[in-house]
Amino acid sequence: MLPQAIWNMLRVGQTPTMLAVRWQRLGQFGAKLATRYRALSLSSQFGLVAAMILGCGMTLLGSWVTSRIEDGVVKNTAAAAALYLNSFVEPHVQPLAHQDTLPATSTEALDRLVGGADQIKAIKIWGPHGRIIYSTQMENVGKLYPVTPMLARAWQGQIEAEFNKLADVENELERQSSLPLVEVYVPVRAVGTERVIAVAEVYAVYTHLQEDLEDARLQSWLMVGLLTVFMLASLFGIVQRGGRTIREQQEALTLRIAELSDLLAQNKELQARIAEANRRSESNSERFLRRIGAELHDGPAQLVGLALLRLDAIQPLIPALAPHGDPPVIEVIRSALADALKEIRNLSAGLALPEIESASLSEALKIAVRNHERRTGTSVECDLASNLPRQVPTSMTTCLYRFAQEGLNNAFRHAGGAGQKLRASFAHQMLEIEVSDSGIGLNSINEPDINHGLGLSWLSDRIESLGGVLEISSRRNRGTRLIARFRLQ
């Protein structure tokens, strides 16, 4: 089949290349139609699809109705013709129950019968196997024709009829008349029995039947068309109202989305302003701490130092002040002043931030470790990743320096400096700084220690104000872990 199809295609001048080009153009045309269809509104899409579906359905229904009407009219005509044949023709065909031919008397009676009927154009009497026993066209008598389905069903006892088709071979003379003919096949039975002895075929002229059928078709199509238009208009009206509601909801939703977008933009602006305010607050807090540290160093520390110098000047008078060997009061005062000076200097050193504004994050963390080791005399294991970001906000660098400072101070106070470790990593835009020890753990995580440092609660608030998260993990006799996390953009 495929080679024959290819040969036929080549024979009419269409090469495979031309066929491929035509298919490509057809595909492009289909794509354009699909694009235009998607650009239509929902109601228009529904109207188009519903019109196609209802149109096809109503076309089939109209065709079926008109065909049934035509079949009904033709069957009524066939019934009338059958009654005529049974009444007037059947008595003259009874000799066929005993012989294969009609006698002359029967033939003459049939001729007179046809001649006296205006509507009867021709009559044929069929014998078995498609042989014509009698016909008003004498040249057809004795001829054999193929047995048509209608003739076969007539031999089985059914009445068959069709209007103005005349497509069989034996209808050649009838087709030449150009008259509207109803062709009816009626089985002829032997008197008193159900045995079919012949089939009578009559051609009846119905001049007005064609007009009646056309009127019936027109009325049927008109009713089907009106019904289709009514259904389509009703459905389209419903969908149009629904589409209008959907459009109104879409417009309202678009308006709400625009309002939400404006609110989100305002929220982002407020967040940026809050972040900027937090940075300014952190900067002011650092300047305030520096000022306090400087004031402690330049004020009370200097005065206490001066008092110690004065006490050293009167050191030779100490034996005279304690003649009986009692502890000298001045020595007690000197010891207290020395301890106070040490505490003031330590507090000043903790508050006064070293110059890390120009330092990178890694350098600031190393400064915190070195200062802690020098002040406490302990060692800290430092593990800083090589990919730590160098460009981070100064407020974050300061915050992480304070975090490392406070975490190491806690490790020294609560763990005696055992297992002190500072770790820093950066992966997937997440910056993580961890301070840990292997001591006995914290008694209270949320309680600030004002006498020794800034306090974890204050440090947590500071980290969260910059968008970070502080995680504190401490278990009895298993050490403490402080982790600060920042997601960098």
C-alpha positions in Angstrom: 0.0 0.0 0.0 2.8 2.5 0.9 4.8 2.1 -2.4 1.5 2.4 -4.3 0.7 5.6 -2.4 4.1 7.0 -3.1 3.8 6.2 -6.7 0.4 7.9 -6.9 1.9 10.9 -5.2 4.8 11.1 -7.7 2.5 10.5 -10.6 0.4 13.6 -9.8 3.6 15.7 -9.5 3.9 15.9 -5.7 7.4 14.9 -4.4 8.1 14.0 -0.8 9.8 17.4 -0.3 6.7 19.2 -1.5 4.5 17.1 0.8 6.8 17.9 3.8 6.6 21.6 2.9 2.8 21.4 2.8 2.7 19.7 6.2 5.0 22.3 7.6 2.8 25.1 6.4 -0.2 23.3 7.7 1.5 23.1 11.1 2.4 26.8 11.1 -1.2 27.6 10.2 -2.5 25.4 13.0 0.0 27.2 15.4 -1.3 30.6 14.4 -4.9 29.4 14.9 -4.0 28.1 18.4 -2.4 31.4 19.3 -5.4 33.4 18.1 -7.7 31.0 20.0 -5.7 31.5 23.3 -5.9 35.3 22.8 -9.7 35.2 22.9 -11.7 35.7 26.0 -13.1 32.8 27.9 -16.7 33.4 26.7 -15.5 33.8 23.1 -13.5 30.5 23.4 -16.6 28.8 24.8 -18.8 30.3 22.1 -16.5 29.1 19.3 -16.2 25.6 20.7 -19.9 25.3 21.5 -20.8 26.5 18.0 -18.6 23.8 16.5 -19.9 21.0 18.7 -23.5 22.0 18.5 -23.2 22.7 14.8 -21.8 19.2 14.2 -24.3 17.6 16.5 -27.3 19.4 15.1 -26.1 18.7 11.6 -26.1 15.0 12.3 -29.4 15.3 14.0 -30.9 17.3 11.1 -29.6 14.7 8.6 -31.1 11.9 10.7 -34.4 13.6 11.0 -34.7 14.4 7.3 -33.7 10.9 6.4 -36.3 9.5 8.7 -38.9 11.8 7.2 -38.0 10.8 3.7 -38.0 7.1 4.7 -41.5 7.6 6.3 -42.9 9.3 3.2 -41.4 6.7 0.9 -42.7 3.8 3.1 -46.2 5.3 3.0 -46.0 5.6 -0.7 -44.7 2.0 -0.9 -47.6 0.8 1.3 -50.1 2.4 -1.1 -48.3 0.9 -4.1 -48.3 -2.5 -2.4 -52.0 -2.3 -1.7 -52.5 -1.4 -5.4 -50.4 -4.3 -6.6 -52.0 -6.8 -4.2 -55.4 -5.7 -5.4 -55.0 -5.6 -9.1 -51.7 -7.3 -10.1 -51.6 -10.3 -7.8 -54.6 -12.1 -9.4 -52.9 -12.0 -12.8 -49.6 -13.4 -11.6 -51.0 -16.5 -9.9 -50.1 -18.8 -12.8 -46.5 -18.4 -11.7 -47.2 -20.7 -8.8 -47.3 -23.6 -11.3 -45.2 -22.4 -14.2 -42.2 -20.2 -15.1 -44.0 -17.9 -17.6 -47.2 -15.9 -17.7 -50.0 -16.8 -20.2 -51.0 -14.3 -22.9 -54.2 -13.5 -21.0 -52.3 -12.4 -17.9 -49.9 -10.4 -20.0 -52.7 -8.6 -21.8 -54.5 -7.9 -18.5 -51.3 -6.4 -17.0 -50.8 -4.2 -20.1 -54.4 -2.8 -19.8 -53.8 -2.2 -16.1 -50.7 -0.2 -16.7 -52.3 1.7 -19.6 -55.2 2.8 -17.5 -53.2 4.1 -14.5 -51.7 7.6 -14.9 -49.3 7.3 -12.0 -47.8 3.9 -13.0 -44.8 4.4 -15.3 -43.8 0.8 -15.6 -44.2 -2.6 -14.0 -41.8 -5.5 -13.9 -42.5 -9.1 -12.7 -39.3 -10.8 -11.4 -38.8 -14.5 -11.3 -36.1 -16.4 -9.4 -32.4 -15.6 -10.0 -33.0 -12.1 -11.4 -35.0 -13.0 -14.5 -37.7 -10.6 -15.7 -40.9 -12.5 -16.5 -43.0 -9.5 -17.5 -42.2 -5.8 -18.2 -43.9 -2.9 -19.8 -40.7 -2.6 -21.8 -41.0 -5.7 -23.9 -37.2 -5.7 -24.7 -36.5 -6.5 -21.0 -38.6 -9.7 -20.9 -36.5 -12.8 -20.4 -33.3 -10.9 -19.4 -31.2 -11.8 -16.4 -29.9 -9.0 -14.1 -27.8 -9.2 -10.9 -30.0 -9.7 -7.8 -29.9 -6.4 -5.9 -30.3 -6.2 -2.1 -33.8 -4.7 -2.4 -34.9 -7.5 -4.7 -33.4 -10.2 -2.4 -35.2 -8.8 0.6 -38.4 -8.7 -1.5 -38.0 -12.4 -2.2 -37.8 -12.8 1.6 -41.3 -11.3 2.0 -40.4 -7.6 2.7 -41.7 -4.5 0.9 -38.8 -2.3 -0.3 -38.9 1.1 -1.8 -36.7 4.0 -2.7 -37.3 7.4 -4.3 -35.7 8.8 -7.4 -32.4 6.9 -7.2 -32.6 4.4 -10.1 -29.0 3.3 -9.7 -29.3 -0.3 -10.7 -28.4 -1.7 -14.1 -32.0 -2.6 -15.0 -33.1 1.0 -14.5 -31.5 2.4 -17.6 -34.8 3.1 -19.4 -36.4 4.6 -16.3 -33.5 7.0 -15.9 -34.1 8.3 -19.4 -37.6 9.6 -18.5 -36.2 12.2 -16.0 -39.4 11.8 -13.9 -39.5 11.6 -10.1 -40.2 7.9 -9.7 -40.8 5.8 -6.6 -39.4 2.3 -7.1 -41.3 -0.3 -5.1 -40.7 -4.0 -4.7 -43.7 -6.0 -3.5 -43.6 -9.8 -2.9 -46.4 -11.7 -4.7 -47.6 -14.8 -2.8 -49.7 -17.7 -3.9 -53.3 -17.5 -3.0 -54.0 -18.9 0.5 -50.3 -19.4 1.3 -47.2 -17.4 2.4 -45.1 -18.7 -0.5 -43.6 -15.9 -2.6 -44.0 -16.9 -6.2 -42.7 -13.6 -7.8 -41.7 -10.0 -7.0 -43.6 -7.2 -8.6 -41.7 -4.0 -9.2 -43.7 -0.9 -9.9 -42.4 2.6 -10.9 -44.9 5.2 -9.7 -44.7 8.8 -10.8 -45.0 11.3 -7.8 -44.5 14.8 -9.2 -45.2 16.6 -5.9 -43.3 14.2 -3.7 -39.9 15.8 -4.4 -41.4 19.2 -3.4 -43.0 17.7 -0.3 -39.6 16.2 0.7 -37.8 19.4 0.2 -40.4 21.3 2.3 -40.0 18.7 5.0 -36.2 19.0 4.9 -36.4 22.8 5.0 -38.8 22.7 8.0 -36.6 20.2 9.8 -33.4 22.1 9.2 -35.2 25.3 10.2 -36.3 23.9 13.5 -32.9 22.3 14.2 -31.2 25.6 13.4 -33.5 27.6 15.6 -33.0 25.1 18.4 -29.2 25.2 18.0 -29.2 29.0 18.0 -31.4 29.1 21.1 -29.2 26.6 23.0 -26.0 28.3 21.9 -27.3 31.8 22.9 -28.5 30.5 26.3 -25.2 28.8 27.0 -23.2 31.7 25.7 -25.1 34.1 27.9 -24.4 32.0 31.0 -20.7 31.7 30.2 -20.5 35.4 29.3 -21.9 36.3 32.7 -19.5 33.9 34.4 -16.6 35.3 32.3 -17.6 38.8 33.3 -17.6 37.8 37.0 -14.2 36.1 36.5 -12.8 39.3 34.8 -14.1 41.4 37.7 -12.5 39.1 40.2 -9.3 39.1 38.2 -9.3 42.9 38.2 -9.9 43.0 41.9 -7.2 40.4 42.5 -4.8 42.4 40.3 -5.6 45.5 42.4 -5.0 43.6 45.6 -1.8 42.2 44.3 -0.7 45.7 43.3 -1.6 46.9 46.8 0.3 44.0 48.4 3.3 44.8 46.2 3.2 48.4 47.4 3.0 47.2 51.0 5.8 44.8 50.4 7.9 47.6 48.9 7.1 49.7 51.9 7.9 46.8 54.3 11.3 46.4 52.6 11.9 50.1 52.9 11.0 50.0 56.6 13.2 46.9 57.1 16.1 48.7 55.4 15.5 51.8 57.6 15.3 49.5 60.7 18.6 47.8 59.7 20.2 51.2 59.2 18.9 52.3 62.6 20.3 49.1 64.1 23.7 49.8 62.5 23.7 53.3 63.8 22.6 52.1 67.2 25.5 49.6 67.2 27.9 52.3 66.2 26.6 54.6 68.9 26.8 51.8 71.4 30.4 51.1 70.5 31.4 54.7 70.7 29.6 54.9 74.1 31.6 51.8 75.3 34.8 53.3 74.0 34.1 56.5 75.9 33.3 54.7 79.1 36.5 52.7 78.7 38.5 55.8 78.0 36.9 57.6 81.0 37.7 54.7 83.3 41.3 54.6 82.0 41.9 58.3 82.1 39.8 59.1 85.3 39.5 56.6 88.1 42.5 54.5 87.0 44.8 57.5 87.0 43.5 58.7 90.4 44.0 55.2 91.9 47.4 55.1 90.4 48.3 58.4 91.8 47.1 57.2 95.3 49.4 54.2 95.0 52.3 56.4 94.1 51.6 58.6 97.2 51.4 55.5 99.4 54.7 54.3 98.0 56.2 57.7 99.0 55.3 57.2 102.6 56.4 53.5 102.6 59.3 54.3 105.1 56.8 55.6 107.7 54.9 52.3 107.8 56.9 50.7 110.8 56.2 53.8 113.0 52.4 53.4 112.3 52.4 49.8 113.6 54.7 49.7 116.7 53.2 46.6 118.1 53.6 44.4 115.0 49.9 44.8 113.8 49.2 44.7 110.1 49.7 48.3 108.9 46.5 50.0 107.7 48.4 51.7 104.8 49.4 48.2 103.5 45.8 47.1 103.5 44.8 50.3 101.7 47.6 49.8 99.2 46.5 46.2 98.4 42.9 47.3 98.0 43.8 50.2 95.7 46.0 47.8 93.6 43.2 45.3 93.2 40.8 48.2 92.2 43.3 49.5 89.7 43.6 46.0 88.1 39.8 45.6 87.9 39.4 49.1 86.4 42.1 48.3 83.8 40.5 45.0 82.9 37.1 46.6 82.6 38.5 49.4 80.5 40.3 46.9 78.3 37.1 45.0 77.7 35.1 48.1 76.9 37.7 49.9 74.8 37.5 48.3 71.3 40.9 47.9 69.6 41.3 49.4 66.1 39.5 46.8 64.0 37.6 49.2 61.7 40.2 48.6 58.9 40.7 44.9 59.8 39.1 42.0 58.0 36.8 39.6 59.7 39.6 37.0 60.1 42.0 39.6 61.5 39.4 40.9 64.0 38.8 37.4 65.3 42.5 36.8 65.6 42.8 40.0 67.6 40.1 38.8 70.0 42.0 35.5 70.4 45.4 37.2 71.0 43.9 39.7 73.5 42.2 36.9 75.4 45.4 34.8 75.6 47.5 37.8 76.8 44.9 38.8 79.4 44.2 35.3 80.8 47.4 33.5 80.1 45.5 30.6 78.5 45.7 29.2 75.0 42.9 29.1 72.4 42.6 26.7 69.5 41.8 28.9 66.4 40.3 27.3 63.3 39.4 30.0 60.7 38.3 29.0 57.2 40.4 30.4 54.4 37.3 31.5 52.4 35.9 33.9 55.1 34.5 37.0 53.4 36.7 40.0 53.6 34.1 42.6 52.8 31.5 42.6 55.6 29.8 45.6 57.3 31.8 47.2 60.1 28.9 46.7 62.4 29.0 42.9 61.8 32.8 42.8 62.3 32.4 44.6 65.6 29.5 42.4 66.6 31.5 39.2 65.9 34.5 40.5 67.7 32.4 41.1 70.7 30.9 37.7 70.3 34.3 36.0 70.3 35.4 38.2 73.2 32.4 37.4 75.3 32.4 33.7 74.4 36.1 33.3 75.3 35.6 35.2 78.6 32.8 32.8 79.5 35.0 29.9 78.6 37.7 31.2 80.9 35.3 32.0 83.8 33.2 28.8 83.7 35.6 26.3 82.3 39.0 27.7 83.5 40.1 28.0 79.9 39.8 24.2 79.3 39.3 23.3 75.6 38.9 26.9 74.4 38.3 26.9 70.7 37.2 29.5 68.1 36.0 28.2 64.8 34.8 30.2 61.7 33.3 28.8 58.5 31.5 30.1 55.4 29.5 27.9 53.0 26.4 28.5 50.9 26.3 32.2 51.9 26.1 31.2 55.6 28.7 32.6 57.9 29.1 30.7 61.2 31.3 31.6 64.2 31.6 29.1 67.0 33.2 29.4 70.5 33.3 26.3 72.6 35.0 24.8 75.7 35.1 21.5 77.6 34.2 22.8 81.0 31.4 22.2 83.4 28.8 24.2 81.5 26.8 27.3 82.3 24.4 27.6 85.3 22.2 30.2 83.6 22.4 31.0 79.9 20.2 34.0 79.9 21.6 35.7 83.0 24.0 38.6 82.1 27.2 38.9 84.0 27.7 42.7 84.3 30.7 42.4 86.6 32.8 40.4 84.1 31.4 41.2 80.6 28.6 42.3 78.4 26.3 39.3 79.0 25.0 36.7 76.6 21.5 38.2 76.6 22.8 41.6 75.4 25.0 39.8 72.9 22.0 37.8 71.6 19.9 41.0 71.1 22.9 42.5 69.3 23.3 39.6 66.9 19.6 39.4 66.1 19.4 43.2 65.4 21.8 42.6 62.6 19.8 39.7 61.1 21.8 36.9 62.7 20.9 34.0 65.1 22.6 33.1 68.3 22.6 29.4 69.4 23.7 28.4 72.9 24.3 24.8 73.9 25.5 23.9 77.3 25.3 20.6 79.2 26.6 19.7 82.7 30.3 18.6 82.5 30.2 18.6 78.7 31.1 22.1 78.0 29.4 25.0 76.2 29.0 25.9 72.6 28.1 29.4 71.4 27.3 29.7 67.6 26.5 32.9 65.7 25.1 32.5 62.2 24.6 35.2 59.5 23.3 34.7 56.0 25.1 37.1 53.7 23.6 38.4 50.5 
